[in-house]
Amino acid sequence: MNPDDLQTLVTLRMPFGKHQGFLLADLPGNYLNWFAREGFPKGEIGRLLALMHEIDHNGLSDLLEPLRR
């Protein structure tokens, strides 16, 4: 994992879908779980969604809080 990816999670907005416009770090766990079951998109957005899923699934979302400031 690239440390810059964590900063990207708190600045990049979801470009499509039900939660379009949400910050990746703010996507609901059930939405991330849906991607984990159905398959993450290809490319950078899919890689970042998979990372956010891992962070959320392991209860590590608080690690992103200092980066939001």
C-alpha positions in Angstrom: 0.0 0.0 0.0 1.2 3.5 -0.8 0.7 5.9 2.1 -0.7 8.5 -0.4 -3.6 6.1 -0.9 -4.9 6.9 2.6 -5.0 10.6 1.7 -6.8 9.8 -1.5 -9.5 7.9 0.4 -10.4 11.1 2.3 -10.3 13.4 -0.8 -11.6 11.4 -3.8 -15.3 11.2 -4.4 -17.1 8.1 -5.7 -17.5 8.8 -9.4 -20.6 6.6 -10.1 -23.3 4.5 -8.6 -25.8 4.8 -5.7 -23.3 6.8 -3.6 -21.9 9.0 -6.3 -20.3 12.1 -4.8 -19.5 10.5 -1.4 -15.9 10.5 -0.3 -14.5 7.0 -0.6 -13.8 7.1 3.2 -17.5 7.8 3.9 -18.9 5.0 1.8 -21.2 2.7 3.9 -19.8 -0.7 4.9 -22.7 -2.6 3.2 -21.8 -0.9 -0.1 -18.2 -1.9 0.2 -19.3 -5.4 1.2 -21.4 -5.5 -2.0 -18.4 -4.7 -4.1 -16.4 -7.4 -2.3 -19.0 -10.0 -3.1 -19.8 -8.8 -6.7 -16.3 -7.7 -7.7 -14.5 -4.4 -7.5 -14.2 -2.3 -10.6 -11.0 -2.5 -12.6 -8.3 0.1 -12.3 -7.5 2.6 -9.6 -11.0 3.1 -8.3 -11.4 -0.6 -7.7 -8.0 -0.8 -5.9 -9.0 2.1 -3.7 -12.5 0.6 -3.0 -10.8 -2.7 -2.0 -8.5 -0.8 0.3 -11.4 1.0 1.9 -13.2 -2.3 2.3 -10.3 -3.8 4.2 -10.0 -0.7 6.4 -13.7 -0.7 7.2 -14.0 -4.5 7.6 -11.1 -4.5 10.1 -12.5 -1.5 12.1 -9.6 0.8 11.2 -11.6 3.7 9.8 -10.5 5.9 12.8 -7.0 5.9 11.3 -8.3 8.1 8.5 -9.6 10.8 10.9 -6.3 12.8 11.2 -6.0 12.9 7.4 -9.4 14.6 7.1 -8.1 17.8 8.7 
